[in-house]
Amino acid sequence: MKYNTFTRLLAAATLTLAASAAIAQEVIIAPSAPPAPRVEVVPAPREGFVWDHGHWRWDHGQYVWIPGHWQPVRVGYHWVPGHWVAHGPNWHWVEGHWA
């Protein structure tokens, strides 16, 4: 009986930690608006993938360009590209995700 209770508590704790790690995200805030996006040549469509356009990343006090890349398709979802959102005088990065 004690073993069964311990096993259940251990399983519950493991699930809680896994769920917490899955939703944990790094919060990125920049003090100024990002530059205009660069013009990228989008490759020809690729079966089973969606193109994620390049974007500006805030890194150690400056914006750095991150080139576009392919994301594997998740059936039943659509890709929402990452984007910057103004919050007062600062800018907040919203990571790209499947919705």
Backbone as CSV, one residue per row, in Angstrom:
resi,resn,N_x,N_y,N_z,CA_x,CA_y,CA_z,C_x,C_y,C_z
1,MET,0.823,-1.187,0.000,0.000,0.000,0.000,0.870,1.255,0.000
2,LYS,1.925,1.280,0.865,2.799,2.447,0.914,3.535,2.619,-0.412
3,TYR,3.940,1.518,-1.028,4.639,1.581,-2.298,3.733,2.201,-3.359
4,ASN,2.480,1.820,-3.391,1.514,2.329,-4.364,1.339,3.839,-4.206
5,THR,1.231,4.335,-2.981,1.067,5.765,-2.721,2.314,6.525,-3.158
6,PHE,3.481,5.990,-2.834,4.731,6.626,-3.226,4.840,6.704,-4.752
7,THR,4.502,5.627,-5.435,4.565,5.596,-6.896,3.637,6.646,-7.493
8,ARG,2.453,6.784,-6.954,1.500,7.788,-7.458,2.016,9.202,-7.214
9,LEU,2.576,9.458,-6.035,3.109,10.784,-5.748,4.302,11.113,-6.665
10,LEU,5.152,10.133,-6.891,6.293,10.334,-7.772,5.829,10.625,-9.205
11,ALA,4.835,9.907,-9.678,4.302,10.126,-11.028,3.682,11.516,-11.138
12,ALA,2.939,11.940,-10.127,2.314,13.265,-10.140,3.373,14.365,-10.150
13,ALA,4.426,14.197,-9.356,5.495,15.195,-9.313,6.220,15.268,-10.651
14,THR,6.451,14.133,-11.273,7.123,14.096,-12.572,6.289,14.802,-13.630
15,LEU,4.983,14.551,-13.659,4.094,15.202,-14.622,4.052,16.708,-14.401
16,THR,4.031,17.131,-13.145,4.003,18.561,-12.833,5.279,19.243,-13.323
17,LEU,6.435,18.629,-13.084,7.700,19.203,-13.549,7.766,19.242,-15.063
18,ALA,7.297,18.205,-15.731,7.319,18.165,-17.193,6.421,19.251,-17.771
19,ALA,5.253,19.449,-17.185,4.336,20.485,-17.664,4.923,21.871,-17.437
20,SER,5.581,22.087,-16.311,6.195,23.381,-16.022,7.306,23.687,-17.017
21,ALA,8.114,22.706,-17.339,9.209,22.909,-18.284,8.676,23.187,-19.683
22,ALA,7.560,22.563,-20.039,7.003,22.737,-21.374,6.479,24.150,-21.591
23,ILE,5.972,24.797,-20.546,5.409,26.130,-20.730,6.377,27.239,-20.333
24,ALA,7.535,26.888,-19.794,8.520,27.907,-19.411,9.144,28.489,-20.671
25,GLN,9.173,29.816,-20.752,9.770,30.487,-21.893,10.631,31.637,-21.402
26,GLU,11.660,31.915,-22.154,12.509,33.048,-21.845,11.771,34.321,-22.254
27,VAL,11.726,35.306,-21.385,11.078,36.581,-21.683,12.141,37.529,-22.224
28,ILE,11.916,38.038,-23.432,12.867,38.937,-24.062,12.221,40.304,-24.224
29,ILE,12.843,41.323,-23.652,12.332,42.685,-23.732,13.458,43.578,-24.242
30,ALA,13.134,44.402,-25.238,14.106,45.334,-25.809,13.627,46.754,-25.563
31,PRO,14.545,47.701,-25.370,14.165,49.075,-25.066,13.795,49.919,-26.286
32,SER,13.971,49.379,-27.497,13.636,50.133,-28.703,13.037,49.201,-29.751
33,ALA,12.344,49.796,-30.709,11.707,49.011,-31.765,12.760,48.303,-32.613
34,PRO,12.433,47.102,-33.116,13.378,46.414,-33.993,13.460,47.117,-35.348
35,PRO,14.580,46.937,-36.061,14.675,47.489,-37.415,13.642,46.816,-38.327
36,ALA,13.461,47.376,-39.501,12.554,46.756,-40.479,13.092,45.376,-40.842
37,PRO,12.189,44.415,-41.101,12.653,43.071,-41.475,13.490,43.116,-42.752
38,ARG,14.457,42.240,-42.834,15.263,42.124,-44.048,14.451,41.393,-45.111
39,VAL,14.784,41.633,-46.359,14.143,40.916,-47.457,14.852,39.573,-47.588
40,GLU,14.068,38.500,-47.518,14.627,37.156,-47.643,14.057,36.484,-48.877
41,VAL,14.869,35.694,-49.529,14.378,34.870,-50.626,13.817,33.603,-49.983
42,VAL,12.510,33.416,-50.128,11.861,32.247,-49.530,12.058,31.058,-50.466
43,PRO,12.593,29.967,-49.955,12.797,28.787,-50.803,11.470,28.221,-51.314
44,ALA,11.558,27.388,-52.329,10.364,26.713,-52.857,9.720,25.890,-51.747
45,PRO,8.378,25.737,-51.786,7.697,24.946,-50.745,8.317,23.554,-50.597
46,ARG,8.276,23.080,-49.376,8.879,21.789,-49.035,7.820,20.948,-48.333
47,GLU,7.557,19.779,-48.842,6.534,18.889,-48.292,6.801,18.584,-46.821
48,GLY,5.791,18.815,-45.971,5.913,18.500,-44.552,6.564,19.580,-43.714
49,PHE,6.822,20.761,-44.321,7.470,21.853,-43.597,6.799,23.181,-43.935
50,VAL,6.947,24.141,-43.037,6.475,25.504,-43.264,7.669,26.432,-43.035
51,TRP,7.753,27.492,-43.839,8.880,28.417,-43.730,8.621,29.417,-42.616
52,ASP,9.576,29.553,-41.711,9.519,30.542,-40.643,10.471,31.663,-41.035
53,HIS,9.922,32.830,-41.380,10.722,33.957,-41.857,11.742,34.400,-40.811
54,GLY,12.808,35.015,-41.277,13.824,35.543,-40.387,13.269,36.677,-39.532
55,HIS,13.974,36.989,-38.456,13.514,38.039,-37.549,14.706,38.639,-36.799
56,TRP,14.455,39.775,-36.202,15.473,40.413,-35.369,15.373,39.886,-33.947
57,ARG,16.517,39.523,-33.363,16.584,39.061,-31.971,17.376,40.099,-31.174
58,TRP,16.923,40.382,-29.958,17.642,41.286,-29.063,18.711,40.465,-28.363
59,ASP,19.982,40.869,-28.524,21.080,40.090,-27.977,22.173,41.016,-27.456
60,HIS,22.349,41.043,-26.146,23.395,41.836,-25.502,23.376,43.303,-25.934
61,GLY,22.202,43.920,-25.901,22.096,45.347,-26.152,21.999,45.763,-27.607
62,GLN,21.794,44.799,-28.505,21.633,45.157,-29.913,20.774,44.108,-30.626
63,TYR,20.206,44.528,-31.755,19.432,43.590,-32.560,20.363,42.812,-33.482
64,VAL,20.111,41.506,-33.588,20.889,40.607,-34.437,19.901,39.876,-35.341
65,TRP,20.186,39.789,-36.635,19.291,39.125,-37.574,19.428,37.609,-37.477
66,ILE,18.281,36.931,-37.374,18.219,35.469,-37.367,17.563,35.054,-38.686
67,PRO,18.270,34.329,-39.547,17.692,33.961,-40.846,16.512,33.005,-40.706
68,GLY,15.668,32.996,-41.733,14.521,32.086,-41.748,14.970,30.630,-41.784
69,HIS,14.037,29.756,-41.443,14.338,28.320,-41.419,13.038,27.527,-41.567
70,TRP,13.153,26.249,-41.825,11.993,25.374,-41.972,11.537,24.853,-40.612
71,GLN,10.222,24.800,-40.423,9.615,24.194,-39.230,8.838,22.963,-39.692
72,PRO,9.018,21.807,-39.047,8.222,20.639,-39.418,6.741,20.908,-39.125
73,VAL,5.889,20.536,-40.061,4.450,20.751,-39.915,3.893,19.888,-38.788
74,ARG,2.947,20.464,-38.033,2.195,19.709,-37.025,0.768,19.623,-37.544
75,VAL,0.332,18.435,-37.866,-0.986,18.216,-38.453,-2.065,18.757,-37.519
76,GLY,-2.992,19.539,-38.101,-4.093,20.100,-37.324,-3.773,21.453,-36.712
77,TYR,-2.569,21.975,-36.935,-2.155,23.264,-36.383,-1.682,24.181,-37.508
78,HIS,-1.576,25.471,-37.221,-0.973,26.408,-38.161,0.135,27.173,-37.443
79,TRP,1.144,27.563,-38.210,2.303,28.236,-37.634,2.013,29.716,-37.435
80,VAL,2.248,30.215,-36.229,2.135,31.639,-35.912,3.566,32.144,-35.766
81,PRO,4.031,32.981,-36.716,5.424,33.445,-36.650,5.700,34.283,-35.407
82,GLY,6.939,34.252,-34.957,7.350,35.104,-33.847,7.238,36.559,-34.266
83,HIS,7.004,37.432,-33.308,6.847,38.857,-33.627,7.094,39.712,-32.393
84,TRP,7.437,40.972,-32.659,7.664,41.946,-31.592,6.370,42.691,-31.320
85,VAL,6.078,42.951,-30.026,4.888,43.685,-29.607,5.332,44.837,-28.710
86,ALA,4.806,46.034,-28.993,5.137,47.202,-28.173,4.403,47.118,-26.841
87,HIS,5.132,47.357,-25.749,4.581,47.429,-24.387,5.103,48.711,-23.766
88,GLY,4.338,49.797,-23.938,4.819,51.090,-23.455,6.059,51.462,-24.238
89,PRO,7.136,51.845,-23.543,8.364,52.233,-24.253,9.214,51.026,-24.677
90,ASN,8.880,49.843,-24.206,9.670,48.640,-24.491,8.999,47.764,-25.537
91,TRP,9.751,46.798,-26.035,9.260,45.831,-27.010,9.454,44.432,-26.458
92,HIS,8.438,43.588,-26.612,8.433,42.227,-26.069,8.379,41.239,-27.228
93,TRP,9.259,40.230,-27.215,9.285,39.213,-28.258,8.315,38.090,-27.915
94,VAL,7.429,37.774,-28.878,6.507,36.637,-28.750,7.052,35.552,-29.674
95,GLU,7.475,34.465,-29.078,8.090,33.362,-29.823,7.090,32.743,-30.801
96,GLY,7.594,32.306,-31.973,6.748,31.606,-32.920,6.234,30.309,-32.301
97,HIS,5.020,29.904,-32.689,4.434,28.708,-32.077,3.331,28.131,-32.965
98,TRP,2.971,26.913,-32.673,1.879,26.250,-33.376,0.579,26.503,-32.628
99,ALA,-0.456,26.881,-33.354,-1.756,27.137,-32.732,-2.836,26.313,-33.425
